[in-house]
Amino acid sequence: MSEPIAPAVPPTPPVALSALLAREDLGLRQIAGPPAQDTVIHWAHTSEMADPYPYLLGGELLLTAGVHVPEAAGADGGAPCSSEVESSGDYFEDYVSRVVAAGGAALGFGLAPVHDTVPRALVAACEAYGLPLLEVPPRTTFSGVARAVWQLMAQARLAELRRVTEAQQSLAAAASRPDPVPSVLRQLAQRLSGQALLYGPDGTVVAGAGRAPVPGTREALRKLTGVVRPGGVTAPGAPADPGGPGGQAGEPSAPTTSGAPGDGPPPEPGPARATPASATDALEDTQLAAYALGGGSGFVLGVATRRREQADHTIASVAAVLLSLLTGEHQSGAGAARSSALVRLLLGAAPVEVAALLGDGGRWLVVHARPENGTPDPMGAAALGAALGSPLIDLARDVVRVLVPAEREPAAQPGWTLGVGAPAGPADWPSADAQAARALARARATRAPLVRHGARPGLTDLVPRAAAQEHARALLAPLAAGPALTETLRTWLSLHGSWDRTAVALDVHRNTVRQRITRCAALLETDLDDPDVRMELWFALRDN
């Protein structure tokens, strides 16, 4: 007989067979096989093929009315001769063995119109092969059974989502407590009804919560963390717990890593091997998982539970992200340096004095970004900062500002519109901030994913800067009382007098743009349709 295949299960929670049997509207009755509470099904499928193996994916409740059953094999009435009994037994034994080999979870046999009762030989075969057999009454349609399966799956999915959402909220609240790391581990252990351990870069336990499901859990997790830790570093000579790995009955199986198919042993530690982000293993009936925390710091989260469901993996992944944020600053002085820079600024220090604490040289780029849809949120802002390679992020109401080292050239980011100022030292950061804001406005107006401030030499370099600024102040003096007028005029000129694009860039109605430009022309007592006037005003606005 072929070995049963592993079900190609869908990404939805399975349904307990006992829950389907509890549906009074279906009237299903189990007449053979192991207890229903030990069986789960992933879908329902109807087939009248004599050999359904090629058409099954595994995990199904296979429904049949016995149309495929030969008359001799399906006859239960009267006193059958020995040859009929042997033929019936052989047919159903072959049929059930193929269903089991295909990974079928259970078999449902419908009564009427073909068979009045379930053939005794089928009952015997299901009992022999350990396949749950359900009797489907005449009033229950197969489509009704399939609908009930999907309803139960939808209910299970909703319960799973609710569980994950509640766990995310509780983990986030734990991360904001005065003792965030122990609090997150306690919440994780409670939500998974297991043990959660945080391992340091040297493989020792830094913090933990929950009780070990079986003896040897801590040592098995310690070995598993070496699979996902960069370089495969583990604490040497750590003693094994009683009953733990060591060739005894409690020895764990070979771990499975994300991105590494198969069940073979992990590759030998070494600098050349690829390090997976997570790995799983089993110790007796306990499920083990290890998650490498972000930043390559060497911290690893180990989790031991009695079960391994998709929701458990999702919850553990959320905890791993939070712990990555909480432990990331621990590994370097970058966090302390940024904190020191902030404190000095608050106490009156000039940006030039604290810029060295930020590292990466003295010249930086200011990036302004807005999401294409909606308003920015903290998680999205953090992800943008990570993509641009900088933790220096400022989240405002409708824009995210990121300070990026000048040598890191920002690239367009999916879902974001970016404006980038010219490289600047600390003394010129305010000017670079204004440049980035204007570049973002232009990017939004032109529907470009990224616009950089132009810093090429031009005619303005021929005039001393002080003289240019003095001329600009005199020329634009009539607009000094209305900052909105000045910004509208600058944006309108930069977009070649386009009313619609200027309205988009400023988030106002196009009629508002027309009114402001008309007001500017009146205050300046000039003709804004004259290209010479536009050129002079543009130079003045660049120096203003």
N, C-alpha and C positions, 0 to 999 in steps of 0.2 A: 504494500500500500504506500502511496506517496505521502510524504510528510505534509501536514497542513501548512498552507502558505500564510504569511503575515498579512492581515487585512490592510488594504490601501484605504484607510479610513479618511472620511472627510474632516475638515477643520471645524467640526461641531461636536458638542458633548454627546456621548453615546446614551442610549436609553436602556435602563434595566428591564430585562424581560419580565420581571415581577410586576413592574409598573404597567406594562401592557396587559398582563393577566388580570390586574386589578380593575381594568375598565369594564364595568358591568354592561355597558352598551354593546360591547363586542361579544361577550359570552365565551371567550376562549378558555380552553381547558388543557392543562399539560397532562399527557398520558405516558410519557417516557422521558428518560434522560436525567441529567443532574438537576439539582435544585435551581429554580428560576433566579433566585437572588444572586447566584454565582455567574450569571450570563448577561452580557450586554450586547445590544444590536446597534448597528450604525445606519441601517436602512432596510427597506422591505423591497423584495423583488419577486415577481411572478414568472414562472416558467413551467412549461409542460414538455420540456425536452427530456428524453430518456437519460441523457448525460449532460447535466447543466454546468459541468466544470468550466468549459471555455467561456461561459457567459457570467461568471461570478467574479467579483473583486475581493470578496472576503468580508466577514462581519455582517452578512445579510440574514434577515429572516426570509427564508425561501418559501414561497406560497405555491401550492400545487393542488389541483383537483383530481390528480391521478389519471388524467387522460392518457398519459404515456404508458400506463401500466398494462402489460399484456393481460388478456382475459384470464388465462390460466393462473398467472401470478396474483391477480387481484381477487380471485374467487375465494370467499370465506364461507359460503353457504354449503350445507350438506356435509358429507364425509369425504374429503378429498383423498385421492390415492397418494401413495408415497412419492410417485414421480412428480405430481402436482405440488406437493409440499416442498420437495427439493428444488423444483423450478422456481417456486415463489420465493423461497429463502435466498436462492442465489441471486435473483433479480434485485430484490430489495437490499441485499448486502452490498452488491456492486453499486447500486444507486446511492445509498447512504455513505459508503466509503468515498465516493467521488465528491459528494457535497462536503464532507469533512475535509478531504484533501484540498478543496478549493477555499477553505477557510470559512465556510458557512457557519453562522452562529446558532441557528435554530431552523426547524422545519415546521411549516404549518400545512395541515392536510384538510382540505375543504370537503365537507359532506354534501352529497347531491350536487349535480344531477347524475354523476358517474358512479359514485360509491355511497352506499348507505351507512357504512361503518368504515373505520380505519382498518386496513388489512393487518391481521395479527403479525404477519411476517415483517411488516414495516415497523411495528412497535418493537419487535424483538431486535431488529437490526439497529434501530436508534438507541435502544438500551445497551446493546453490545458496543457501539461506537461512541457512546457518551454524547449523543446529539439530542438536545431538547426537542420533543415532538409535541406540537399543539394540535388539538382538534378544533377546527373552525366550523361552527354550526351553520346550517343552511341559510339562516336569516342574515348572516354577516358576509358582506362582500369583501373581496380582496382589496378593492380600492378603499373601502372603509378602514381596513386594517392598516394600509399604507398611510392613509390620512392621519390615523391615530398616532402612528410612529412619528410623523413629521410634527404633529402638534406637541407631542412629548419632547421632541428634540428642540422645538422652539422655546418651550417652557424651560428646559434645562439650559439653553443658551442664555435666556434672559436672566436666570438665576446666576449663571456664571458671570455675566457682565455686571450684575449688581454686586456680586462678591468682589470682583476685581476693583470696581469703583470705590466701594467702601474701604478696601484694603489700601488703595492709593491715597485716599484722604487721611486715613489713620497714620500711614507711613510719613506723609508730608507733615502732619501735625507733630509726629515724633521727632522729625528732623529739625523742628524749630524749638525744641526744648533745650534747657541749659546743658543737658548731657545727651547730645543728639545721637552719637554712635550707639551707645548702649540702648537708647530708647528705640531706635530703628530696629535693632536686632531683637529686642523684646517683642515689638509689634509683629515682626516677621515670623518669629517662632510661634507666637500665638495664632496668627492667621493661618499658618501651615500645619499647626499642631505637631511641630517637630523641633529640631534643634538648628540654630543659626550661629555660625562661628565666623569671626573675622580674623584672617591670618595675615601676619605682617610679611614684609619682604623676605625675612629669613625663615618663614614657614612656621613660626610660633604663633599661638593664639593670642591675639591682642584683646579681644572682647568676645563674649558669647552670651547666649540666652537659650532657654529651653532645655529639655531633658533628652538625652540620647535614646533613640528608639531601641537600640540593641547594644550590647557591649562591643567595643571595638570601633564604634562609629567615629570617634575623634581621630584615631590613627588612620582609618580608611579615608577620611576626608583629607587629612594632611597629605597623604600620598596623591590623592586626586588633584589637589591644588597645584602640585608640581607640574601637572600636564598643561595648565593654563598660565602659569607664572613665566614671564620672560626668562629664558635661560634654564628653566626647570629647577629652580633653587628650592630645596626643602631643608628643614632643620635636621642636621645629621644626628644619628644616634637616639632619636626620640623613642621612648619605650612604647611598645604596643600594648593596648588594653587587653585584658583577659578575653579570650574567645575571638580576638580580632584576626586580621589577616596573618597568614603564616603557614598555609598548607592545610589548615584544619577545615572543618565543615563550614565555618563562617567566612571563608576566604571570598573576597569580592571578585566579580567577573572583570574581564578586561574593560577599561573605560571606553566610552564612546564620546568623541569630541565633535563640536559643531564644525562643519566644513571638512570633516574627515570621514567619509563613508566607511561602513563596515564595522565589524566588531573585533577587529584585531587589536593587539596591544599598541599603546602609544609609541611614537618614535622615540629613539634614544635622545636624552637631553643634549643640547649642544647649540652653539650660536647659529648654525645654519638652518635649524628646523623652524618651520612656521608654527607660531604659537596660536592656538585656537582661543576664542573668546570665552567658551564655556565647555564643560565636559560633564558627562553623567556616568554613573556606575551603580552597582547594587551590592548590598551586603545582606545576605539572607533575604528577608522580605522588605528590607529598608532601601528606599531610593536615595541615592546620593547625587548631588550636583555641585559644581564649582563654577564661579563666575569671576573672571578677571576684572578688576576695577579699572576705570579709565585712566589715561595718562601714562601708562606703562610704569606705574609706581611700584608694582610688585605686590600690592595688597590684593587679597582674594577672599571672596565670600563663599563659605561652604554651607550647604543646606542638606539636612537629612530628614526625610519624611517617610511616612508609611505608604504614601501614594504618590503618583506622578501624573497629574492632570495638566491640561493646557493652562488653566487658570493659575495653578501653582507656579508654573514657569513664568507666567506674566507677572505675578506678584513678586517673585524673587528678582526678576529683571528690574522692576521698579525700585526695589530696595538696593540693588546693585548700582543703579544710576545715582541714587541719593548718597550712598556711601562713597561713590567716586567723587562727588562734589565735596563731601565732608573730609575725605582723607587726602584730596589732591593738594591742598595747601600745606599739609603736614610734611610732605616730602621735600619741599624746597623753601627757600627764603623769599620767594616771589610774593607770596601773600602778605608776609610781614612787611616787606619793602613797600608794597602798594598801600598798606594800612598806614605806614609811617609817613608816606607822601601825602596821604589824605589829611592826616592829623596836622602836619606842618602847614598845609594850605589853609586849613581852618583856623590855625593860629596866626595867620598873617604872612606866611612865607610867600615869596614870588615863585611863579612856575619855573623860572630858570634855576632856582635853588633846589627844587625837588625833582626835576626831570631825571637826574642821574639815577634816582632810586627806581625808576621804571625800567632801566636797562635798555638794551637794543639801540644804543647810540643816542644822538641828540636830535635827529630829525624824524618827524612823524607825519603821517597822513591822517587827516580828519575825514571820516566817511559818514555821510548821512544816508539813511536807508528807510524806506517805507514798504510794507508788504503790499502786494498787488491787490489783495482783498482783505478788508477789515482793518483793525488796528493792531499794532504790535503788542505781544504779551511777553512776560518774562522768559518763558521757555523758548519762544521763538527768537528773542533777542540773544539769549545765551547761545543758541545753536548758530546764529549768524556770526557772533563773535568767534566761536570755535572755527567756523568755516573760513573766516578772514584771518585767523591765527592770532587773535588778541583777546585777552580777558577784560580789557578796559572798555566797558560798555556803559552807556547812559540811555536809559529807557524813558522817553518823554511821552506825552499824550498820544502823538501821532507819528513820531519819528524816533528812530534808534540812531544814536551817535556812537561811533567806534573810533578809538585812537589806535592806529596801526603803524608799526615801524615802517619807515620809508622804504626799506629794502624789500618789503613784502608787497608785491604789486597786487592790489585787490582785483579780483575777477568777478564777473557777473554771477549772481546767485539766483537759482531757480526760486520763483515766487516773490522776489524782491526787486525794487527799483533803487539804484544806488547813485549817489553823487559824491565825487571825490575831490577834495581840495588839493592844492599844490603842496609838495613837501615843505615843512616849516619847522623851525626851532621853537622852543617854548615861548619866546617873546612874541612870535608871530602866530601863535595858535588861534587867537581870536579872529584874525584875518582869514586863516585857513578854514575856520569854522563857518564864516560867512561865505567863503568860496564854495564849500561843500553844500551849503544850503541852496545856493544859486544853481549849482550843478544838478542837484536833485530836482529842483523845480523845472529845469530845462529837460532833464531825462523824462519826467512825468509828462511834460507837454509834448515832447516828440515821441513818446512811447518807446524810448530806448531803455534797455535794461541797466546801462551804466554810462554815465557821462563824467568826464574828468575836466577839471578847470584848466583852461589853456594858460600856459605859463611861458609861451614863446616870446622872444624879444620883439618889440614893435616900435611904432612911432613914439609911444609914450616915453620910451627910454631916451629919446633925444632931448626931452625937457627935464630940467632938474625937478626932483620929486616935490620939494617944498614949494616951488613955484607952481607946479601942476595942481597941488592940493589947494593952494591959495586961490587959484583961478576957479577950481571946481566949487569951492565954498561960495565964492562971489556969484558964479553963474547959477547955482542951485539955491541960493538964499531964499527966493520966493517960495520954495517948497519945504523949507526947513520946519515949518509948523505942522506938516503932514507927512509923517514917515510912510504911511500907506501910499501916498502919491509918488514919493521917490521910488519905492520898491516896485510899484506898478509900472512906472516909466522905465526903470531899468529892465524889468522882465519883458516888457513890450518891445523895447528896442532890441534886446538879445534874441527875440523870436521874430525879428524882421516885421514888426507891426501886425502880427497875427492876433486877432481878437480872441479866437477860439482857443488857441494854444496858451495864450496868456491867462485866460480864464481857468483853464485846467491847472496850470502851474500854480496859480494863486488860490485855487479853490473858491472862486467867486463866479458870479454870473457874467456872461459876456457883456451885458448892458452896463454892469458896474465898471467893467474895464473901460468901456467907451466914455462913461461919465467922468472917470478919473483922468483919462488922457485928455479929454476936452478941458477939464479943470486945469491940468498942467499947462496946456497950451495958453490958456487965458492968463494964468499967473506969470508965466515966463514971457508973455507977450511976443510969441514967436510962432512960426508956421512949422508944425511937426512933419509936414509932408516934404519939406525941403531936405534933401540928402545931406547938405552941408551942416544944417542945424542938427540933424540926427547924429552925424559923426561927432560934432563938437560936444553934444550932450553925452554921448556914449563915453568919450574919453573922460569927461568930467565925472560921470557916475563911477567909472572904474577907479578913480583916485579919491572918491568921496567915502 
